Amino acid sequence: QVQLVESGGGLVQAGGSLRLSCAASGRTFSNYAMGWFRQAPGKEREFVAGISWSGGRSYFADSVKGRFTISRDNAKNTVYLQMNSLKPEDTAVYYCAALLTGNYYRDYDRQAAYNYWGQGTQVTVSS
């Protein structure tokens, strides 16, 4: 089992920044790829960003490219999502997820590919 706990959400004005953290426990962190997803009110959950086991490969949704970065610290069992130039449309509950088995490079943006999920953290961007 893998336990994931997100933190760092909150209320921020448009144009501001937030850094989300996701702390993992239960298995060797460096064995799994990580992803961030989000779900806005009335919408389906969508892919935001993903990072490979070593951190050498990352992917982003078009809507956040150039504004968000993803990183991981395997020594701290933590993955981060740095969100800059936030927009009201970024308002959502953000979830981190771990992909332990499967083909990350093919499935990084597929929710069904991820084996474990956190409980989510709310991000609200005011205009």
LUMKE-142941 format. One record per residue (C-alpha): x negated, y, z negated. Coordinates in Angstrom, 2 decimals, decimal comma. Layout:
      east     north        up
         X         Y         Z
...
***
This chain:
      east     north        up
      0,00      0,00      0,00
     -0,99      3,58      0,63
      0,37      6,51     -1,33
      0,37      9,94      0,28
      1,09     13,18     -1,56
      1,37     16,48      0,29
      0,83     19,89     -1,27
      0,26     23,48     -0,25
      3,62     24,36      1,20
      5,43     27,55      0,36
      6,87     30,80      1,63
      4,76     32,99      3,89
      5,40     35,93      6,18
      5,08     35,60      9,92
      1,47     35,94     10,97
      0,23     34,50      7,70
     -1,61     31,30      6,92
     -1,18     28,21      4,79
     -3,29     25,13      4,24
     -1,54     21,87      3,58
     -3,29     19,01      1,86
     -2,45     15,33      1,81
     -4,11     13,20     -0,84
     -4,23      9,47     -0,20
     -4,71      6,57     -2,54
     -4,40      2,83     -2,47
     -6,67      1,79      0,38
     -9,95      2,84      1,91
     -9,05      6,21      3,37
    -11,55      6,06      6,21
     -9,80      2,95      7,56
     -6,80      4,81      8,85
     -5,98      7,63     11,18
     -3,81     10,43      9,85
     -1,07     12,56     11,28
      1,09     15,52     10,37
      4,71     15,70     11,42
      7,45     18,21     10,65
     11,21     18,35     10,56
     13,13     21,57     10,85
     16,75     21,85      9,70
     19,07     20,20     12,19
     16,20     18,88     14,30
     14,39     15,62     14,68
     11,02     15,07     13,12
      8,22     15,90     15,53
      4,50     15,39     15,84
      2,25     18,29     14,84
     -1,33     17,04     14,68
     -3,37     13,88     14,32
     -6,93     12,99     13,45
     -8,91      9,82     13,98
    -10,54      7,70     11,30
    -13,86      9,50     11,42
    -12,41     12,89     12,22
    -14,08     12,91     15,59
    -10,90     13,07     17,63
     -7,86     15,25     17,00
     -4,64     15,98     18,82
     -2,10     18,77     18,58
      1,39     19,48     19,74
      1,49     22,18     22,40
      3,52     24,39     20,08
      0,68     24,64     17,55
     -2,43     24,49     19,72
     -4,79     27,33     18,99
     -3,07     28,10     15,68
     -3,35     24,90     13,64
     -6,38     22,78     12,87
     -6,58     19,38     11,24
     -9,50     18,04      9,25
    -10,25     15,31      6,78
    -12,65     14,72      3,92
    -13,08     10,98      3,54
    -15,06     11,46      0,34
    -12,02     13,17     -1,20
     -9,41     10,94      0,48
     -7,71     14,05      1,77
     -6,50     15,37      5,10
     -5,79     19,04      5,68
     -3,65     21,05      8,03
     -4,76     24,66      8,36
     -1,93     26,73      9,77
     -2,67     30,23     11,05
     -0,56     32,82     12,85
      2,55     31,22     11,47
      5,87     31,85     13,16
      9,42     31,53     11,84
      9,86     28,52     14,13
      7,16     26,72     12,13
      9,59     26,53      9,22
     10,08     22,87      8,38
      9,32     20,10      5,96
      5,83     18,87      6,77
      4,93     15,22      6,31
      1,61     13,47      6,44
      1,39      9,91      7,62
     -1,22      7,17      7,81
     -1,81      4,84     10,72
     -3,57      1,71      9,54
     -2,91     -0,71     12,37
     -2,23     -0,16     16,02
     -3,71      1,92     18,79
     -4,16      5,44     17,47
     -5,48      6,88     20,71
     -2,36      5,72     22,53
      0,20      6,26     19,78
     -1,02      9,26     17,79
      2,19     11,21     18,38
      4,63      8,34     17,82
      6,28      8,24     14,41
      6,90      4,51     14,68
      3,16      3,89     14,92
      2,48      5,22     11,43
      2,60      2,80      8,55
      2,89      5,09      5,53
      4,48      8,47      4,86
      4,38     11,12      2,20
      7,41     12,78      0,67
      6,94     16,07      2,50
      6,27     19,68      1,58
      8,40     22,65      2,56
      6,94     25,45      4,66
      9,07     28,54      5,16
      7,95     31,38      7,40
      9,89     34,61      7,09
     10,18     37,12      9,90
***
